[in-house]
């Protein structure tokens, strides 16, 4: 049986202030913990009218402090924006708040446009080239071991030290992340929702073929993250999915706007070209009644050869989003942990 986890982008929706999305993330995390989900990951995006999750390390702290069992982490921290030591210190503090429950997912992508990436780090143009070296240093600082021989910061330690440490993941939507994860012997998660799964099979194959066992992760472990949603009826699922349809059409035009409501979408008339694009999106999407979604997710997990699926659900109505996670938890038989 596959394990189910959650990815949350703190999606901004029309008609509500972006700050409400952060508070809804905390509420959703508590809800998903009670349902029995394995982990709850927070994304990082900047200068976006679509996502409010700009600082996952802060949101993780709030969620970790208001939950008891579920693993909490980032998917991910966009490492080229930051100094590896500072990220190590942040996540050592998080591990002290919730010992043994913290995940540190790392990404190389900017999570923003080039100008914003430069505002975050003036060395943005070349920072991504140093991603593997940053991962190496971060791994050692997180693990409390000296950096490589001859490193100028070899004697610096990331505090607070403790008996536990965050689990490190490499995230990606191409085979680059798979190669980095394989080289360092770390778990790998493929972002299927970014490009509708293009390149997934190649990335997972490369990850497994090139995996170098590490002391902490002697065997390769992988997960896939998808956009998914369930409702009681096919008609209701299709209605709710219209928000995603419109958002994707806009995104593909370079417009990163707030998620519209189904009512707003219903008032819009698609062009023939847009309708064709929407039909292709519907054919590939993971939405429907719980049994339909489960069948699709299990097929994808088998195809990718993974044991875990992280589900991203972006809906205009927060109650419908919580209901979707509830329906899938029941369909998969997750063990409830009511607060």
Helices and strands as residue ranges (DSSP letters): E 3-8, H 18-35, E 39-42, H 56-65, E 71-78, G 79-81, H 84-97, E 102-107, H 114-120, H 124-127, G 128-130, H 131-143, E 167-172, H 175-184, E 187-191, H 192-195, H 200-209, E 222-230, H 234-252, H 262-266, H 272-284, E 286-288, H 290-304, E 308-312, H 318-332
